[in-house]
Amino acid sequence: MHFARLLHLVDSAIPTGSFAYSYGLESSVTFGLVRPGAELRHYLYSFLQQAASLELPFLLSCSHHASLDAGLLPIAEEYDALLLVPALHRASLTQAKNWLRLLESFYPAADLAAIGAWHAGADLPLHFVPAIGLSLTRLEFSAHEVQTMYLHMALRDQISAAIRLGVIGPMEGHRLQHDFYTVFDELLTQYAGRGYQQATRSAFLLDTAQTFHDDIYSKLFQN
């Protein structure tokens, strides 16, 4: 049942709001930075590499402070400082709120509301990635499970966005997602053991594309 519950939490139908965001893919396609074929594959690899180098270290560090001790303070401050794109900053807060509210309804005995209360008491925003790491650790999921789950969600949402943008078809999209799972072991081996002090951004062009999103005349996604 532990595995079944994890499968439920990675279901794309879970209403955390991630389906509403393209994280820069829409603007990258609109402005000609990404086209179908090899360019999309390169984009997805860069996206996953940055997700691994930036987010996995924070997920690991949060797993050591799920009791909400003082050691969480620099982690929360550092993550907030690293979200440089204003639209992504807002999206992270919205998804964290949705995620925590949903899990509180699933697991009322776990006192997950304490996570939001701690951040409010520290006058720090609660972001999506720390919310995932803290809540799932309190629910006794391992750091490895949480990190793998996060990479799956990141890839799934990008493939879903590419399909809805018409960059690829559903069959091609899911074949591409299947192929990219071979990359997970490489990324987990390289980044899963790092703490938040070693988190790095590795795809600055993606950050630039994300800032262009507001300039699109007609949008299918938020940023």
C-alpha positions as a Python dict, from the first residue, in 0.01 Angstrom:
ca = {
    (1, 'M'): (0, 0, 0),
    (2, 'H'): (294, 233, 56),
    (3, 'F'): (384, 207, -314),
    (4, 'A'): (20, 242, -419),
    (5, 'R'): (-12, 564, -219),
    (6, 'L'): (298, 702, -391),
    (7, 'L'): (150, 615, -732),
    (8, 'H'): (-161, 808, -634),
    (9, 'L'): (42, 1116, -544),
    (10, 'V'): (218, 1121, -883),
    (11, 'D'): (-109, 1085, -1075),
    (12, 'S'): (-141, 1374, -1320),
    (13, 'A'): (-503, 1418, -1207),
    (14, 'I'): (-389, 1530, -860),
    (15, 'P'): (-508, 1894, -849),
    (16, 'T'): (-189, 2075, -749),
    (17, 'G'): (-213, 2303, -1053),
    (18, 'S'): (102, 2184, -1231),
    (19, 'F'): (-101, 2117, -1547),
    (20, 'A'): (-150, 2493, -1584),
    (21, 'Y'): (221, 2575, -1620),
    (22, 'S'): (471, 2515, -1900),
    (23, 'Y'): (779, 2641, -1709),
    (24, 'G'): (913, 2822, -2013),
    (25, 'L'): (835, 2560, -2278),
    (26, 'E'): (556, 2765, -2436),
    (27, 'S'): (772, 3077, -2470),
    (28, 'S'): (1065, 2866, -2592),
    (29, 'V'): (847, 2722, -2868),
    (30, 'T'): (682, 3056, -2952),
    (31, 'F'): (1012, 3239, -2994),
    (32, 'G'): (1176, 2957, -3191),
    (33, 'L'): (1418, 2838, -2924),
    (34, 'V'): (1277, 2484, -2930),
    (35, 'R'): (1144, 2291, -3228),
    (36, 'P'): (1021, 1931, -3259),
    (37, 'G'): (1278, 1656, -3289),
    (38, 'A'): (1631, 1672, -3156),
    (39, 'E'): (1587, 2026, -3019),
    (40, 'L'): (1299, 1913, -2797),
    (41, 'R'): (1508, 1623, -2668),
    (42, 'H'): (1795, 1859, -2588),
    (43, 'Y'): (1553, 2096, -2415),
    (44, 'L'): (1406, 1817, -2203),
    (45, 'Y'): (1750, 1696, -2100),
    (46, 'S'): (1853, 2048, -1999),
    (47, 'F'): (1528, 2091, -1808),
    (48, 'L'): (1575, 1765, -1619),
    (49, 'Q'): (1941, 1836, -1552),
    (50, 'Q'): (1852, 2169, -1392),
    (51, 'A'): (1566, 2007, -1198),
    (52, 'A'): (1815, 1753, -1067),
    (53, 'S'): (2100, 1993, -988),
    (54, 'L'): (1876, 2254, -824),
    (55, 'E'): (1580, 2069, -671),
    (56, 'L'): (1715, 1728, -566),
    (57, 'P'): (1961, 1877, -315),
    (58, 'F'): (1680, 2072, -149),
    (59, 'L'): (1460, 1764, -134),
    (60, 'L'): (1741, 1574, 38),
    (61, 'S'): (1808, 1854, 286),
    (62, 'C'): (1439, 1889, 368),
    (63, 'S'): (1426, 1516, 443),
    (64, 'H'): (1669, 1579, 732),
    (65, 'H'): (1455, 1855, 885),
    (66, 'A'): (1098, 1727, 855),
    (67, 'S'): (1068, 1781, 1233),
    (68, 'L'): (1080, 2155, 1150),
    (69, 'D'): (1384, 2229, 1362),
    (70, 'A'): (1603, 2538, 1333),
    (71, 'G'): (1814, 2373, 1062),
    (72, 'L'): (1529, 2426, 818),
    (73, 'L'): (1564, 2806, 831),
    (74, 'P'): (1867, 2846, 597),
    (75, 'I'): (1720, 2588, 358),
    (76, 'A'): (1394, 2782, 326),
    (77, 'E'): (1578, 3113, 288),
    (78, 'E'): (1815, 2978, 24),
    (79, 'Y'): (1542, 2818, -185),
    (80, 'D'): (1336, 3136, -187),
    (81, 'A'): (1642, 3336, -297),
    (82, 'L'): (1716, 3098, -586),
    (83, 'L'): (1376, 3137, -755),
    (84, 'L'): (1477, 3430, -973),
    (85, 'V'): (1184, 3446, -1217),
    (86, 'P'): (887, 3625, -1052),
    (87, 'A'): (621, 3419, -1232),
    (88, 'L'): (788, 3093, -1126),
    (89, 'H'): (814, 3224, -770),
    (90, 'R'): (437, 3286, -766),
    (91, 'A'): (365, 2949, -926),
    (92, 'S'): (575, 2769, -665),
    (93, 'L'): (376, 2929, -381),
    (94, 'T'): (44, 2840, -541),
    (95, 'Q'): (141, 2478, -601),
    (96, 'A'): (279, 2443, -247),
    (97, 'K'): (-48, 2569, -102),
    (98, 'N'): (-252, 2330, -317),
    (99, 'W'): (-22, 2035, -244),
    (100, 'L'): (-23, 2083, 131),
    (101, 'R'): (-398, 2137, 150),
    (102, 'L'): (-455, 1819, -49),
    (103, 'L'): (-222, 1605, 161),
    (104, 'E'): (-371, 1742, 483),
    (105, 'S'): (-706, 1602, 368),
    (106, 'F'): (-546, 1264, 286),
    (107, 'Y'): (-341, 1233, 607),
    (108, 'P'): (-509, 1434, 886),
    (109, 'A'): (-314, 1253, 1159),
    (110, 'A'): (25, 1361, 1017),
    (111, 'D'): (-15, 1727, 1126),
    (112, 'L'): (107, 1854, 789),
    (113, 'A'): (-47, 2193, 867),
    (114, 'A'): (255, 2243, 1095),
    (115, 'I'): (471, 2287, 783),
    (116, 'G'): (275, 2592, 670),
    (117, 'A'): (256, 2723, 1026),
    (118, 'W'): (634, 2697, 1068),
    (119, 'H'): (698, 2897, 750),
    (120, 'A'): (442, 3158, 851),
    (121, 'G'): (606, 3187, 1194),
    (122, 'A'): (947, 3229, 1031),
    (123, 'D'): (799, 3487, 790),
    (124, 'L'): (918, 3279, 495),
    (125, 'P'): (719, 3166, 190),
    (126, 'L'): (649, 2794, 154),
    (127, 'H'): (753, 2675, -192),
    (128, 'F'): (647, 2365, -381),
    (129, 'V'): (973, 2169, -363),
    (130, 'P'): (1028, 2213, 13),
    (131, 'A'): (659, 2136, 67),
    (132, 'I'): (703, 1807, -120),
    (133, 'G'): (1021, 1715, 66),
    (134, 'L'): (892, 1801, 414),
    (135, 'S'): (545, 1651, 377),
    (136, 'L'): (648, 1323, 217),
    (137, 'T'): (929, 1269, 465),
    (138, 'R'): (678, 1315, 747),
    (139, 'L'): (468, 1051, 571),
    (140, 'E'): (769, 815, 581),
    (141, 'F'): (863, 815, 216),
    (142, 'S'): (1238, 785, 165),
    (143, 'A'): (1450, 1064, 16),
    (144, 'H'): (1522, 840, -286),
    (145, 'E'): (1150, 785, -345),
    (146, 'V'): (1077, 1156, -316),
    (147, 'Q'): (1360, 1256, -550),
    (148, 'T'): (1262, 998, -813),
    (149, 'M'): (900, 1104, -782),
    (150, 'Y'): (995, 1468, -837),
    (151, 'L'): (1192, 1392, -1154),
    (152, 'H'): (899, 1190, -1285),
    (153, 'M'): (661, 1481, -1219),
    (154, 'A'): (896, 1731, -1385),
    (155, 'L'): (929, 1517, -1699),
    (156, 'R'): (559, 1428, -1709),
    (157, 'D'): (449, 1791, -1692),
    (158, 'Q'): (687, 1897, -1969),
    (159, 'I'): (576, 1614, -2198),
    (160, 'S'): (212, 1699, -2125),
    (161, 'A'): (276, 2065, -2208),
    (162, 'A'): (453, 1971, -2535),
    (163, 'I'): (157, 1756, -2639),
    (164, 'R'): (-99, 2027, -2562),
    (165, 'L'): (113, 2284, -2748),
    (166, 'G'): (107, 2059, -3055),
    (167, 'V'): (486, 2021, -3060),
    (168, 'I'): (449, 1641, -3051),
    (169, 'G'): (161, 1395, -3063),
    (170, 'P'): (47, 1181, -2769),
    (171, 'M'): (210, 859, -2894),
    (172, 'E'): (542, 1030, -2963),
    (173, 'G'): (522, 1214, -2633),
    (174, 'H'): (476, 905, -2421),
    (175, 'R'): (746, 719, -2615),
    (176, 'L'): (977, 1012, -2544),
    (177, 'Q'): (886, 1002, -2175),
    (178, 'H'): (962, 629, -2167),
    (179, 'D'): (1301, 687, -2331),
    (180, 'F'): (1395, 959, -2083),
    (181, 'Y'): (1356, 731, -1781),
    (182, 'T'): (1697, 591, -1876),
    (183, 'V'): (1841, 933, -1786),
    (184, 'F'): (1703, 921, -1430),
    (185, 'D'): (1968, 685, -1294),
    (186, 'E'): (2243, 911, -1427),
    (187, 'L'): (2089, 1222, -1270),
    (188, 'L'): (2012, 1053, -939),
    (189, 'T'): (2365, 915, -918),
    (190, 'Q'): (2513, 1257, -983),
    (191, 'Y'): (2288, 1479, -771),
    (192, 'A'): (2078, 1279, -524),
    (193, 'G'): (2343, 1277, -251),
    (194, 'R'): (2408, 1652, -254),
    (195, 'G'): (2278, 1891, 11),
    (196, 'Y'): (2120, 2228, -57),
    (197, 'Q'): (2459, 2405, -23),
    (198, 'Q'): (2560, 2227, -346),
    (199, 'A'): (2247, 2314, -543),
    (200, 'T'): (2326, 2480, -875),
    (201, 'R'): (2148, 2627, -1174),
    (202, 'S'): (2271, 2471, -1498),
    (203, 'A'): (2038, 2600, -1772),
    (204, 'F'): (2032, 2979, -1773),
    (205, 'L'): (1874, 2995, -2119),
    (206, 'L'): (1568, 2824, -1972),
    (207, 'D'): (1545, 3096, -1708),
    (208, 'T'): (1566, 3358, -1981),
    (209, 'A'): (1292, 3189, -2182),
    (210, 'Q'): (1071, 3181, -1876),
    (211, 'T'): (1098, 3560, -1835),
    (212, 'F'): (972, 3603, -2195),
    (213, 'H'): (649, 3420, -2122),
    (214, 'D'): (457, 3736, -2033),
    (215, 'D'): (539, 3879, -2379),
    (216, 'I'): (346, 3609, -2565),
    (217, 'Y'): (40, 3761, -2732),
    (218, 'S'): (-183, 3457, -2682),
    (219, 'K'): (-102, 3198, -2413),
    (220, 'L'): (-216, 2842, -2351),
    (221, 'F'): (-25, 2816, -2021),
    (222, 'Q'): (84, 3027, -1730),
    (223, 'N'): (460, 3037, -1676),
}
